[in-house]
Amino acid sequence: MSKLLDYLNKGISDLHPYEPGRSIDEVVAEYNPEKVVKLASNENPLGPSPKAIQALSGNKNLHLYPDGDSKKLKSLIAEHESINVNNIIIGNGSNEILELAARAFLNKDSSAIMSKHAFAVYKIVTQACGSEIIEVPAKAWGHDLSSFPTNIKDSTRVCFIANPNNPTGTFNSHEEIDSLMNKLPSSILVILDLAYYEYVDSDEYVQVNKLLSKYKNLLVTKTFSKIQGLASLRIGYGLASDELIGVLNKIRQPFNSNALAQEAACHAILDKDHIRKSIELNASERDHLFKELTNIGMECIPSQGNFISFKGNFNAQNLFTDLMKQGVIVRPIALYDMPEYIRVTIGTKDENEYFLKKLKEVVK
């Protein structure tokens, strides 16, 4: 086997597998707490749309392949986004679309630019292609887009932007992103990852259609894993010029999006009431949790996502373990060069109160 591994792509040989947050089953098996609250993976505490659940209950066609082009779902997304179906690609989660873009445009002679503390998958897909990672220092925990143009190289082919960013919750305005794209060569693919866009409460936030109509080197990615609550089904989508979508479709796997995911997504995107409730809950509980954490001496990063990252007078890894023993699962984020910080997902009011109660007990 060692002889075989001698020929492994160097970027892959140096990679470390992504480590997800701990599952409820793992915590129960290891610690057996009386109650478990999972606030580690930025999932919707209200769960999926009831209409999506109902749509799956009677499915008897699991022996049939799904629609390989996701026509019904793309039609609904086109209406939702006010865009043509030819400008849409469906992915097995938006992460697949990030990987497709990296495979299409990155190689051992190229580089990709991204911010420090940005979503971990950007580094993974870049390194897997053997490309150089250009990491720009963060500014106030966010993307310092004004510094990107001076850091690009002749080899730079991809620019990653998370908006809002995970795990910091910071965001960039439409003006900042438009200004950056004006300065970057059109030969650089800009990937704008909007996984958490529904949670943003700002008039300055990015206006996607304006950017897409102006820049043909832009790929916007969105997901059904967050506010629609379909994380376990793995489905997301990308928006771009028809030419760019055509390129990505060349390397997209056949039937990459399963039938259950497509059907659930079709109902989730239409359930405006569930989306509204999810946004309202997140906004009120995010404010509440931020204030409560600040009141007990925690230093919080202001967030426009469905999570808050904070630090205090504790060892983050030890706090993570101590909270798990009490039945609360959060996320240490040393992976993001933030070893002193913990990220907590915004839960229901009861979940947040339980987290605060246990946090106060273990840090007293």
Secondary structure, DSSP 8 states (H G I E B T S, - for coil): -HHHHTTS-HHHHT---------HHHHHHHH--S--EE-SS---TT-S-HHHHHHHHT---TTS---TT-HHHHHHHHHHHT--GGGEEEESSHHHHHHHHHHHH--TT-EEEEETT--HHHHHHHHHTT-EEEEE--BTTB--GGGHHHH--TTEEEEEEESS-TTT-----HHHHHHHHHHS-TTSEEEEE-TTGGG---TTS--HHHHHHH-TTEEEEEESSSTT--GGG--EEEE--HHHHHHHHHHS-TT-S-HHHHHHHHHHTT-HHHHHHHHHHHHHHHHHHHHHHHHTT-EE---SSSEEEEE-SS-HHHHHHHHHHTTEE-EE-GGGT-TT-EEEE---HHHHHHHHHHHHHHH-
